[in-house]
Amino acid sequence: MSANGLRQALASLFAQAPGEETPADAIFEARMRGLTIAARAELSARIPELLTRVERGEATVADAHRIAGIAAQFGWASVALAADELEHSLRSARPARDAASRLALALQAMR
């Protein structure tokens, strides 16, 4: 969805009477469901890749940050917190295995 499309959907959402559903609401809800499904699929693919890179010592701060951001945007707090912890471990050059384990557990709970 483009930024303009999202703006239009939000504008139509707030322009209606409380409890009134419009075709724009249905479109907005369908698009949000699609974005949520796509975000879940992206995290389900990216997190295992990141965990493999952690084991190899190849993980980057940017990868963990991206995962934390996606998870936070969609309200998956446990994944966001675990990815944020991993990001901080990588940033400070601390061992990242414990944080990676918590991220793996958070991903399992999200599924």
Helices and strands as residue ranges (DSSP letters): H 3-15, H 23-56, H 61-73, H 77-91, H 97-110
